[in-house]
Amino acid sequence: MHAIYVDLDGTLIRSDLLMESLLATARAQPLRLLFVPWWLLRGRACLKENLAAAGGVDVRTLPYRAELVEWLQRHEGTNLDVRSDPLVRDQLAYLAERIAVGRALSYRIAHLQAANALTPAQASLSKLFWSSFAVELKDVGSRILGAGGLLMPESADAVVDGHFSEGLLLALLHQIGGGTNEVQRNVIGETGLGLPREPRA
């Protein structure tokens, strides 16, 4: 029987593992929190490594999404396992590719910002990528889960507590907040690619 792999932060658990690690360290060895800024300056990997060494998190106490856990257990190894559908595998592969691109883009943006060399077009490119990806991610998740994945949390038939359907609606806000996607495209075109400015009314 094959394992089903699922994202942890915000999906399998309702919180973020890094925040849970900080809280666990605060309870077990509060003085070690004084080192957090230093660890963070050396990167998130260093921060996570030292938080784990300080005691780590008791996985039995994490705020799991009970319905998601039950859904995964019920479908693992059955003909309803979403991995058996080649279209689903193709969609998941596409998302994995987008995540890899986004990670590389984020590192690039962070490097440019640290060097005080970040241009408006580059900042807009990052914002445009992630706001669009948020919609893609929730859309694919909703379609994989089927009709139940489109129902809102208050529905008795909603799958995974309506997490993806609600997230899909909220993801649309990312295309507006912080400057609409259309504005970001204008910034990229005009300041990054040197295209003519959009006519002003």
C-alpha positions as CSV (number, residue, x, y, z in Angstrom):
1,M,0.0,0.0,0.0
2,H,1.3,3.4,-1.0
3,A,1.3,6.5,1.2
4,I,-0.6,9.6,0.4
5,Y,1.5,12.7,0.8
6,V,-0.3,15.9,1.9
7,D,0.9,19.4,2.8
8,L,1.2,20.1,6.5
9,D,0.9,23.8,7.4
10,G,-2.6,25.1,7.0
11,T,-3.8,21.8,5.4
12,L,-3.2,18.7,7.6
13,I,-2.9,21.0,10.6
14,R,-4.8,24.2,11.2
15,S,-1.8,26.2,12.2
16,D,1.9,26.6,11.1
17,L,4.5,24.1,12.4
18,L,7.0,26.9,12.9
19,M,4.7,28.8,15.2
20,E,3.9,25.6,17.0
21,S,7.7,25.1,17.5
22,L,8.1,28.6,18.8
23,L,5.3,28.1,21.3
24,A,6.8,24.7,22.4
25,T,10.2,26.4,23.0
26,A,8.5,29.2,24.9
27,R,7.0,26.6,27.2
28,A,10.0,24.4,27.6
29,Q,13.0,26.7,27.4
30,P,11.8,30.3,27.2
31,L,15.3,31.8,27.5
32,R,16.3,30.2,24.2
33,L,13.8,32.6,22.4
34,L,16.5,35.2,22.9
35,F,18.5,33.4,20.2
36,V,15.6,33.5,17.6
37,P,16.7,36.7,15.9
38,W,20.2,35.3,15.5
39,W,19.0,32.0,14.1
40,L,16.6,33.7,11.8
41,L,19.4,35.9,10.3
42,R,21.1,32.6,9.4
43,G,18.0,31.4,7.6
44,R,14.7,29.7,8.3
45,A,16.4,26.3,8.1
46,C,18.8,27.3,11.0
47,L,15.8,28.6,13.0
48,K,13.8,25.4,12.6
49,E,16.8,23.2,13.4
50,N,17.5,25.0,16.6
51,L,13.9,25.1,17.6
52,A,13.7,21.3,17.1
53,A,16.9,20.9,19.2
54,A,15.2,22.9,22.0
55,G,12.6,20.3,22.5
56,G,10.5,20.2,19.4
57,V,6.8,19.7,19.1
58,D,4.7,16.9,20.4
59,V,3.0,15.8,17.2
60,R,0.2,14.2,19.2
61,T,-0.9,17.7,20.3
62,L,-1.0,19.4,16.9
63,P,-4.3,20.8,15.8
64,Y,-5.0,18.3,13.0
65,R,-8.0,18.7,10.6
66,A,-9.8,15.6,11.8
67,E,-12.0,15.3,8.7
68,L,-9.0,15.5,6.4
69,V,-7.2,12.8,8.4
70,E,-10.3,10.6,8.2
71,W,-10.7,11.3,4.4
72,L,-7.1,10.3,3.7
73,Q,-7.3,7.1,5.8
74,R,-10.6,6.2,4.1
75,H,-9.3,6.6,0.5
76,E,-5.7,5.4,0.8
77,G,-5.1,2.4,-1.4
78,T,-8.7,2.3,-2.8
79,N,-9.9,3.0,-6.3
80,L,-11.0,6.4,-5.0
81,D,-7.4,7.3,-4.2
82,V,-6.9,10.5,-6.2
83,R,-3.5,9.4,-7.3
84,S,-5.1,6.7,-9.5
85,D,-6.4,9.4,-11.8
86,P,-3.7,10.5,-14.4
87,L,-5.4,13.9,-14.8
88,V,-5.1,14.5,-11.1
89,R,-1.4,13.4,-11.1
90,D,-0.8,15.8,-14.0
91,Q,-2.4,18.7,-12.1
92,L,-0.4,17.9,-9.0
93,A,2.8,17.7,-11.0
94,Y,1.9,21.2,-12.5
95,L,1.4,22.6,-8.9
96,A,4.7,21.0,-7.8
97,E,6.4,22.7,-10.8
98,R,4.8,26.1,-9.9
99,I,5.9,25.7,-6.3
100,A,9.5,25.1,-7.4
101,V,9.4,28.2,-9.6
102,G,7.9,30.3,-6.8
103,R,10.5,29.2,-4.4
104,A,13.3,30.2,-6.7
105,L,11.6,33.5,-7.4
106,S,11.2,34.2,-3.7
107,Y,14.9,33.5,-3.1
108,R,15.8,35.9,-6.0
109,I,13.5,38.6,-4.7
110,A,15.0,38.3,-1.1
111,H,18.5,38.5,-2.5
112,L,17.7,41.6,-4.5
113,Q,16.0,43.2,-1.6
114,A,18.9,42.5,0.7
115,A,21.2,44.1,-1.9
116,N,18.9,47.1,-2.1
117,A,18.6,46.3,-5.8
118,L,14.9,45.3,-6.1
119,T,13.0,47.1,-8.9
120,P,9.3,47.8,-8.9
121,A,8.8,45.4,-11.8
122,Q,10.5,42.6,-9.9
123,A,8.4,43.2,-6.8
124,S,5.3,43.2,-9.0
125,L,6.3,40.0,-10.7
126,S,6.6,38.2,-7.3
127,K,3.2,39.6,-6.1
128,L,1.5,38.6,-9.4
129,F,3.0,35.1,-9.3
130,W,1.8,34.3,-5.8
131,S,-1.6,35.9,-6.0
132,S,-2.3,33.9,-9.2
133,F,-0.9,30.7,-7.7
134,A,-3.1,31.0,-4.6
135,V,-6.2,30.9,-6.9
136,E,-4.7,28.0,-8.9
137,L,-3.9,25.9,-5.8
138,K,-7.4,26.2,-4.3
139,D,-9.0,25.7,-7.7
140,V,-7.2,22.4,-8.3
141,G,-7.9,21.3,-4.7
142,S,-11.6,21.9,-5.1
143,R,-11.8,20.1,-8.4
144,I,-9.8,17.1,-7.1
145,L,-12.2,16.8,-4.2
146,G,-15.2,16.8,-6.5
147,A,-18.6,18.4,-5.8
148,G,-18.2,18.2,-2.0
149,G,-15.0,20.2,-2.4
150,L,-17.0,23.2,-3.7
151,L,-19.4,23.3,-0.7
152,M,-18.9,25.9,2.1
153,P,-18.0,24.9,5.7
154,E,-21.5,25.3,6.9
155,S,-22.7,22.5,4.6
156,A,-23.1,19.1,6.1
157,D,-21.8,17.5,2.9
158,A,-18.7,19.7,2.6
159,V,-15.4,17.8,2.2
160,V,-12.4,18.7,4.5
161,D,-14.5,21.2,6.4
162,G,-15.0,23.3,3.2
163,H,-11.3,24.3,3.4
164,F,-10.7,24.5,-0.3
165,S,-14.0,26.1,-1.3
166,E,-13.6,28.9,1.3
167,G,-9.9,29.2,0.4
168,L,-10.9,29.6,-3.3
169,L,-13.1,32.6,-2.5
170,L,-10.5,34.1,-0.2
171,A,-7.7,33.6,-2.7
172,L,-9.6,36.0,-5.1
173,L,-8.8,38.7,-2.6
174,H,-5.0,38.2,-3.3
175,Q,-5.7,39.4,-6.8
176,I,-7.0,42.7,-5.5
177,G,-5.2,43.4,-2.2
178,G,-1.8,45.1,-2.4
179,G,-2.5,46.3,-6.0
180,T,-4.7,44.4,-8.5
181,N,-3.1,41.9,-10.9
182,E,-3.9,44.3,-13.7
183,V,-1.9,47.0,-11.9
184,Q,1.0,44.6,-11.4
185,R,1.0,43.7,-15.1
186,N,1.1,47.4,-16.0
187,V,4.1,48.0,-13.7
188,I,6.0,45.0,-15.2
189,G,5.2,46.1,-18.7
190,E,5.9,49.8,-18.3
191,T,8.9,49.8,-15.9
192,G,10.3,46.4,-16.5
193,L,9.8,45.8,-20.3
194,G,9.7,49.5,-21.4
195,L,6.3,49.2,-23.0
196,P,4.3,52.4,-23.6
197,R,2.3,53.6,-20.7
198,E,-1.4,52.8,-20.6
199,P,-3.5,55.8,-21.8
200,R,-4.8,57.7,-18.8
201,A,-8.5,58.8,-19.0
